[in-house]
Amino acid sequence: MKQIVEIVPARPGWYARWRLTAEDTRCYPVTLWALLEEPDGTGREVIGVDCAGQWPGAEDDGTDGEFVRYLFQPPEAGPPEDAETAVAPHRTVSRTVPTP
């Protein structure tokens, strides 16, 4: 299991885009970046966790969608047209996250 080595807050303007259907995508603001590392100290990667608690590679990301990419849109330009800023109130996220 990969371990979290470092967590930093995401600057405003970063979004994670998810494909929900062939024609429909949704972007959620990224709230933090996490640096993950393999247990043997190799294979580092950075992932973004969005405001809905989703991240690429999660067993249950809650979207029933496929991660597409991260994108940056300057805050003064406004959010992407497929941005979702509110998380459904019925969604509960419960995950065990390894600590460094």
Residue pairs with C-beta under 8 A, 6 or more apart in sequence:
1 39
1 98
2 36
2 37
2 38
2 39
2 43
2 45
2 98
3 36
3 37
3 39
3 98
3 99
3 100
4 34
4 35
4 36
4 97
4 98
4 99
4 100
5 35
5 36
5 37
5 44
5 100
6 34
6 35
6 100
7 32
7 33
7 34
7 35
8 32
8 33
9 31
9 32
9 33
10 29
10 30
10 31
10 32
10 33
10 48
12 29
12 75
13 72
13 73
13 74
13 75
14 29
14 30
14 48
14 70
14 71
14 72
15 27
15 28
15 29
15 30
15 50
15 70
15 71
15 72
15 73
15 79
15 80
15 83
16 27
16 28
16 30
16 48
16 50
16 54
16 55
16 56
16 67
16 69
16 70
17 25
17 26
17 27
17 67
17 68
17 69
17 70
17 71
17 80
17 82
18 25
18 26
18 27
18 28
18 54
18 61
18 63
18 65
18 66
18 67
18 68
19 25
19 65
19 66
19 67
19 68
20 26
20 63
20 64
20 65
24 82
25 68
25 82
26 63
26 65
26 82
26 83
26 84
27 71
27 79
27 80
27 82
27 83
27 84
28 50
28 51
28 52
28 54
28 83
28 84
28 85
28 87
29 50
29 51
29 79
29 83
29 85
30 48
30 49
30 50
30 51
30 70
31 49
31 50
31 51
32 48
32 49
33 46
33 47
33 48
33 49
34 46
34 47
34 48
34 49
34 55
35 44
35 45
35 46
36 44
36 45
36 46
36 47
37 43
37 44
38 44
47 55
47 56
47 57
48 55
48 70
49 55
51 85
51 87
52 62
52 63
52 84
52 87
52 91
52 93
53 62
53 87
53 91
53 93
53 95
54 61
54 62
54 63
55 61
56 67
58 95
61 67
62 91
62 93
71 80
73 79
73 80
79 85
